[in-house]
């Protein structure tokens, strides 16, 4: 079982920055893939960015060059640094972990990010 706790959401003006955190209850090196997803009102949940246990990252085209995923293994925490935020980035952001041979999925509770002037 993996518990994920997100923090760091809030209200920010367009062009601003936020950093989200996702603290895992187990070593992040025991997790195959960690990632961030988001869901805007009336839309499906979509992948934002991922990081594998060996450090490879990937990101959706909409956020490449603006969002960066990173990790601190000592704190079992993954971060999402979001820069140059746009109103269309407004969504609930969820942390996700895929673990084990069956790639069992675990989700955090979500954190709201609102980009508005």
Order of alpha helices (4+ residues) and beta strands (2+ residues): beta-beta-beta-beta-beta-beta-beta-beta-beta-beta-beta
